[in-house]
Amino acid sequence: MKAYDLAELAVRNLRESVLRNSLTTVGIAVGVASLVAMLSLGIGLQQLANRRLKKSGLFDTVVVTSRRDLRSRGQPGARRIC
C-alpha cells in the first residue's frame, strides 16, 4: 500500500468511529492526569516529612560510643558521661 492509501484509510477509520476515538482520548487524558496527581502528591508528602523531621531536631546530634559503653548502659551503677 502506498502512503496516500494508508492516510486515506486512517482518516476514514477516524471519521467512522468517533465515539471510540473520543473515549480513547478521554481515557488517556484521565490516565495521564492521575499519574501526574499521584507523583505530585508523593513528592509533596516527601517534602513535608523532610521539613517536619528537620524542625523536630531529632537528627541534629550524633552520639558516638564504644561497645563497652553500650554493654554497661543496662547495668545498674553504670557511669554515664554527658
DSSP file (Angstrom, degrees, kcal/mol; ACC not computed):
  #  RESIDUE AA STRUCTURE BP1 BP2  ACC     N-H-->O    O-->H-N    N-H-->O    O-->H-N    TCO  KAPPA ALPHA  PHI   PSI    X-CA   Y-CA   Z-CA
    1    1 A M              0   0    0      0, 0.0     2,-0.1     0, 0.0     0, 0.0   0.000 360.0 360.0 360.0 144.8    0.0    0.0    0.0
    2    2 A K     >  -     0   0    0      1,-0.1     4,-2.1     4,-0.0     5,-0.2  -0.436 360.0-108.6 -86.1 164.5    1.1    3.5   -0.8
    3    3 A A  H  > S+     0   0    0      1,-0.2     4,-2.4     2,-0.2     5,-0.2   0.860 119.0  54.9 -61.8 -37.1    1.3    6.3    1.8
    4    4 A Y  H  > S+     0   0    0      1,-0.2     4,-2.4     2,-0.2    -1,-0.2   0.917 108.2  48.3 -63.8 -42.7   -1.7    8.0    0.3
    5    5 A D  H  > S+     0   0    0      1,-0.2     4,-2.3     2,-0.2    -2,-0.2   0.897 111.7  49.7 -64.2 -40.5   -3.8    4.9    0.6
    6    6 A L  H  X S+     0   0    0     -4,-2.1     4,-2.3     2,-0.2    -2,-0.2   0.905 111.5  48.5 -65.4 -41.1   -2.8    4.4    4.2
    7    7 A A  H  X S+     0   0    0     -4,-2.4     4,-2.4     2,-0.2    -2,-0.2   0.905 111.8  49.5 -65.8 -41.1   -3.6    8.1    5.1
    8    8 A E  H  X S+     0   0    0     -4,-2.4     4,-2.2     1,-0.2    -2,-0.2   0.909 111.5  48.8 -64.4 -41.8   -7.0    7.8    3.4
    9    9 A L  H  X S+     0   0    0     -4,-2.3     4,-2.3     2,-0.2    -2,-0.2   0.896 111.3  50.0 -64.1 -41.2   -7.7    4.6    5.3
   10   10 A A  H  X S+     0   0    0     -4,-2.3     4,-2.1     2,-0.2    -2,-0.2   0.917 111.7  47.4 -64.4 -44.2   -6.7    6.2    8.6
   11   11 A V  H  X S+     0   0    0     -4,-2.4     4,-2.2     2,-0.2    -2,-0.2   0.901 111.9  50.5 -65.6 -40.7   -8.8    9.2    8.1
   12   12 A R  H  X S+     0   0    0     -4,-2.2     4,-2.1     1,-0.2    -1,-0.2   0.910 110.6  49.1 -64.0 -42.1  -11.8    7.1    7.1
   13   13 A N  H  X S+     0   0    0     -4,-2.3     4,-1.6     1,-0.2    -1,-0.2   0.883 110.9  50.7 -64.8 -38.2  -11.5    5.0   10.2
   14   14 A L  H  < S+     0   0    0     -4,-2.1    -2,-0.2     1,-0.2    -1,-0.2   0.894 111.8  47.7 -65.5 -39.5  -11.2    8.1   12.4
   15   15 A R  H  < S+     0   0    0     -4,-2.2     3,-0.5     1,-0.2    -2,-0.2   0.865 111.9  49.5 -68.8 -36.6  -14.4    9.5   10.9
   16   16 A E  H  < S+     0   0    0     -4,-2.1     2,-0.4     1,-0.2     3,-0.2   0.803 113.4  43.4 -77.0 -29.6  -16.4    6.3   11.2
   17   17 A S     X  +     0   0    0     -4,-1.6     4,-1.9     1,-0.2    -1,-0.2  -0.539  63.5 147.1-118.3  66.8  -15.6    5.6   14.9
   18   18 A V  H  > S+     0   0    0     -3,-0.5     4,-2.7    -2,-0.4     5,-0.2   0.907  73.0  51.4 -67.2 -43.7  -15.9    8.9   16.6
   19   19 A L  H  > S+     0   0    0      1,-0.2     4,-2.5     2,-0.2     5,-0.2   0.923 111.0  47.2 -63.0 -45.0  -17.2    7.5   19.9
   20   20 A R  H  > S+     0   0    0      1,-0.2     4,-2.2     2,-0.2    -1,-0.2   0.910 113.9  48.1 -63.5 -41.7  -14.4    5.0   20.2
   21   21 A N  H  X S+     0   0    0     -4,-1.9     4,-2.3     2,-0.2    -2,-0.2   0.906 112.5  47.8 -65.7 -41.9  -11.8    7.6   19.4
   22   22 A S  H  X S+     0   0    0     -4,-2.7     4,-2.5     2,-0.2    -2,-0.2   0.903 112.3  49.3 -68.5 -38.7  -13.3   10.2   21.9
   23   23 A L  H  X S+     0   0    0     -4,-2.5     4,-2.3    -5,-0.2    -1,-0.2   0.884 111.1  50.3 -65.9 -37.2  -13.5    7.5   24.6
   24   24 A T  H  X S+     0   0    0     -4,-2.2     4,-2.3    -5,-0.2    -2,-0.2   0.915 111.0  48.9 -64.3 -42.5   -9.9    6.5   24.0
   25   25 A T  H  X S+     0   0    0     -4,-2.3     4,-2.3     2,-0.2    -2,-0.2   0.913 111.8  48.6 -63.8 -43.5   -8.8   10.1   24.2
   26   26 A V  H  X S+     0   0    0     -4,-2.5     4,-2.6     1,-0.2    -1,-0.2   0.902 110.8  51.8 -63.9 -40.5  -10.7   10.7   27.4
   27   27 A G  H  X S+     0   0    0     -4,-2.3     4,-2.2     2,-0.2    -2,-0.2   0.902 110.5  47.2 -62.9 -42.1   -9.1    7.5   28.9
   28   28 A I  H  X S+     0   0    0     -4,-2.3     4,-2.5     2,-0.2     5,-0.2   0.911 112.2  50.5 -65.8 -41.6   -5.6    8.6   28.0
   29   29 A A  H  X S+     0   0    0     -4,-2.3     4,-2.4     1,-0.2    -2,-0.2   0.915 111.5  47.5 -63.1 -43.3   -6.3   12.1   29.5
   30   30 A V  H  X S+     0   0    0     -4,-2.6     4,-2.5     2,-0.2    -1,-0.2   0.905 112.2  50.7 -65.0 -40.9   -7.6   10.6   32.7
   31   31 A G  H  X S+     0   0    0     -4,-2.2     4,-2.0     2,-0.2    -2,-0.2   0.920 112.4  45.0 -62.8 -45.2   -4.6    8.2   33.0
   32   32 A V  H  X S+     0   0    0     -4,-2.5     4,-2.4     2,-0.2    -2,-0.2   0.909 113.3  51.1 -66.4 -41.5   -2.1   10.9   32.4
   33   33 A A  H  X S+     0   0    0     -4,-2.4     4,-2.4    -5,-0.2    -2,-0.2   0.905 110.8  48.2 -63.5 -41.4   -3.8   13.3   34.9
   34   34 A S  H  X S+     0   0    0     -4,-2.5     4,-2.4     2,-0.2    -1,-0.2   0.882 110.9  51.4 -67.9 -36.4   -4.0   10.6   37.6
   35   35 A L  H  X S+     0   0    0     -4,-2.0     4,-2.2     2,-0.2    -2,-0.2   0.929 111.7  46.3 -64.0 -45.1   -0.3    9.8   37.1
   36   36 A V  H  X S+     0   0    0     -4,-2.4     4,-2.4     1,-0.2     5,-0.2   0.904 112.8  50.8 -63.6 -41.4    0.7   13.4   37.4
   37   37 A A  H  X S+     0   0    0     -4,-2.4     4,-2.3     1,-0.2    -2,-0.2   0.911 111.1  47.4 -64.1 -43.2   -1.5   13.8   40.5
   38   38 A M  H  X S+     0   0    0     -4,-2.4     4,-2.3     2,-0.2    -1,-0.2   0.896 113.0  48.8 -67.3 -39.6   -0.1   10.8   42.2
   39   39 A L  H  X S+     0   0    0     -4,-2.2     4,-2.4     2,-0.2     5,-0.2   0.927 113.2  46.1 -65.7 -44.1    3.5   11.8   41.5
   40   40 A S  H  X S+     0   0    0     -4,-2.4     4,-2.4     1,-0.2    -2,-0.2   0.879 112.5  51.3 -68.1 -35.5    3.0   15.4   42.8
   41   41 A L  H  X S+     0   0    0     -4,-2.3     4,-2.5    -5,-0.2     5,-0.2   0.924 111.3  48.1 -64.5 -43.9    1.2   14.1   45.9
   42   42 A G  H  X S+     0   0    0     -4,-2.3     4,-2.0     2,-0.2    -2,-0.2   0.914 113.4  46.1 -63.0 -44.1    4.1   11.7   46.6
   43   43 A I  H  X S+     0   0    0     -4,-2.4     4,-2.3     2,-0.2    -1,-0.2   0.904 112.7  51.0 -66.5 -41.0    6.7   14.4   46.2
   44   44 A G  H  X S+     0   0    0     -4,-2.4     4,-2.2     1,-0.2    -2,-0.2   0.911 110.8  47.7 -63.1 -43.1    4.7   16.9   48.3
   45   45 A L  H  X S+     0   0    0     -4,-2.5     4,-2.4     2,-0.2    -1,-0.2   0.871 110.8  52.2 -66.0 -36.4    4.3   14.4   51.1
   46   46 A Q  H  X S+     0   0    0     -4,-2.0     4,-2.2    -5,-0.2    -2,-0.2   0.918 110.7  47.0 -65.4 -42.8    8.0   13.5   51.0
   47   47 A Q  H  X S+     0   0    0     -4,-2.3     4,-2.4     2,-0.2    -2,-0.2   0.889 111.3  52.0 -65.8 -38.7    9.0   17.2   51.2
   48   48 A L  H  X S+     0   0    0     -4,-2.2     4,-2.3     2,-0.2    -2,-0.2   0.923 110.1  48.1 -62.7 -44.5    6.5   17.7   54.1
   49   49 A A  H  X S+     0   0    0     -4,-2.4     4,-2.3     1,-0.2    -2,-0.2   0.906 111.1  51.0 -63.3 -41.5    8.0   14.8   56.0
   50   50 A N  H  X S+     0   0    0     -4,-2.2     4,-2.1     2,-0.2    -2,-0.2   0.915 110.5  48.7 -62.5 -42.8   11.5   16.1   55.4
   51   51 A R  H  X S+     0   0    0     -4,-2.4     4,-2.2     1,-0.2    -2,-0.2   0.917 112.2  48.4 -63.8 -42.5   10.6   19.6   56.7
   52   52 A R  H  X S+     0   0    0     -4,-2.3     4,-1.8     1,-0.2    -2,-0.2   0.888 111.1  50.0 -66.8 -38.2    9.0   18.2   59.8
   53   53 A L  H  X>S+     0   0    0     -4,-2.3     4,-0.9     2,-0.2     5,-0.6   0.887 111.1  49.2 -67.4 -37.3   11.9   15.9   60.6
   54   54 A K  H  <5S+     0   0    0     -4,-2.1     3,-0.4     1,-0.2    -2,-0.2   0.893 111.8  49.3 -66.9 -38.9   14.3   18.8   60.2
   55   55 A K  H  <5S+     0   0    0     -4,-2.2    -2,-0.2     1,-0.2    -1,-0.2   0.836 102.1  62.8 -67.3 -32.9   12.2   21.0   62.5
   56   56 A S  H  <5S-     0   0    0     -4,-1.8    -1,-0.2    -5,-0.2    -2,-0.2   0.790  95.5-139.6 -67.6 -27.3   11.9   18.3   65.2
   57   57 A G  T ><5 +     0   0    0     -4,-0.9     3,-1.2    -3,-0.4     4,-0.3   0.583  61.1 130.1  80.7   9.6   15.7   18.4   65.8
   58   58 A L  T 3 <S+     0   0    0     -5,-0.6     3,-0.3     1,-0.3    -4,-0.1   0.798  75.8  42.9 -65.4 -27.6   16.0   14.6   66.1
   59   59 A F  T 3  S+     0   0    0     -6,-0.5    -1,-0.3     1,-0.2    -5,-0.1   0.099  87.2  91.8-109.6  22.7   18.8   14.4   63.7
   60   60 A D  S <  S+     0   0    0     -3,-1.2     2,-0.4     1,-0.1    -1,-0.2   0.743  82.5  56.1 -84.2 -24.5   20.8   17.4   64.9
   61   61 A T        -     0   0    0     -4,-0.3     2,-0.5    -3,-0.3    -1,-0.1  -0.897  62.4-161.9-117.5 137.7   23.0   15.4   67.3
   62   62 A V        -     0   0    0     -2,-0.4     2,-0.5     2,-0.0    -3,-0.0  -0.979   9.2-159.0-116.6 126.5   25.2   12.4   66.6
   63   63 A V        -     0   0    0     -2,-0.5     2,-0.5     2,-0.0    -2,-0.0  -0.916   4.8-167.5-108.7 126.5   26.3   10.3   69.6
   64   64 A V        +     0   0    0     -2,-0.5     2,-0.3     0, 0.0    -2,-0.0  -0.961  16.0 163.7-115.4 124.5   29.4    8.1   69.2
   65   65 A T        -     0   0    0     -2,-0.5     2,-0.2     3,-0.0    -2,-0.0  -0.881  33.5-114.3-132.9 165.2   30.0    5.5   71.9
   66   66 A S     >  -     0   0    0     -2,-0.3     4,-1.6     1,-0.1     5,-0.1  -0.495  33.3-108.0 -91.9 169.6   32.2    2.4   72.2
   67   67 A R  H  > S+     0   0    0      1,-0.2     4,-2.1     2,-0.2     5,-0.2   0.855 119.3  58.4 -65.5 -34.0   30.8   -1.1   72.5
   68   68 A R  H  > S+     0   0    0      1,-0.2     4,-1.9     2,-0.2    -1,-0.2   0.900 104.6  50.5 -63.2 -40.0   31.9   -1.2   76.1
   69   69 A D  H  > S+     0   0    0      1,-0.2     4,-0.7     2,-0.2    -1,-0.2   0.879 108.9  51.7 -65.9 -37.0   29.7    1.8   76.9
   70   70 A L  H  < S+     0   0    0     -4,-1.6     4,-0.5     1,-0.2     3,-0.4   0.877 109.7  49.3 -67.7 -37.0   26.7    0.2   75.2
   71   71 A R  H >< S+     0   0    0     -4,-2.1     3,-0.5     1,-0.2     4,-0.2   0.870 111.2  49.2 -69.3 -36.2   27.1   -3.0   77.2
   72   72 A S  H >< S+     0   0    0     -4,-1.9     3,-0.7     1,-0.2    -1,-0.2   0.576  90.4  82.6 -82.4  -8.1   27.4   -1.1   80.5
   73   73 A R  T 3< S+     0   0    0     -4,-0.7    -1,-0.2    -3,-0.4     5,-0.2   0.879  91.4  47.5 -62.8 -39.0   24.3    1.0   79.8
   74   74 A G  T <  S+     0   0    0     -3,-0.5    -1,-0.2    -4,-0.5    -2,-0.1   0.619  95.3  91.6 -80.1 -12.3   21.9   -1.7   81.0
   75   75 A Q  S X  S-     0   0    0     -3,-0.7     3,-1.2    -4,-0.2     2,-0.1  -0.613  83.6-110.7 -87.6 142.2   23.8   -2.4   84.2
   76   76 A P  T 3  S+     0   0    0      0, 0.0     3,-0.1     0, 0.0    -1,-0.1  -0.437 102.4  25.7 -67.6 142.5   22.9   -0.6   87.5
   77   77 A G  T 3  S+     0   0    0      1,-0.3     2,-0.1    -2,-0.1    -4,-0.1   0.590  84.3 154.0  81.6  11.0   25.7    1.8   88.6
   78   78 A A    <   -     0   0    0     -3,-1.2     2,-0.5    -5,-0.2    -1,-0.3  -0.462  46.7-116.1 -72.5 145.5   27.0    2.3   85.1
   79   79 A R        -     0   0    0     -2,-0.1     2,-0.5    -3,-0.1    -1,-0.1  -0.703  26.8-160.4 -88.2 128.5   28.7    5.6   84.6
   80   80 A R        -     0   0    0     -2,-0.5     2,-0.6    -7,-0.0   -11,-0.0  -0.918   2.5-161.6-109.4 132.8   27.2    8.0   82.1
   81   81 A I              0   0    0     -2,-0.5    -2,-0.0     1,-0.1     0, 0.0  -0.962 360.0 360.0-112.7 118.8   29.2   10.8   80.6
   82   82 A C              0   0    0     -2,-0.6    -1,-0.1     0, 0.0    -2,-0.0   0.374 360.0 360.0-117.5 360.0   27.1   13.6   79.1
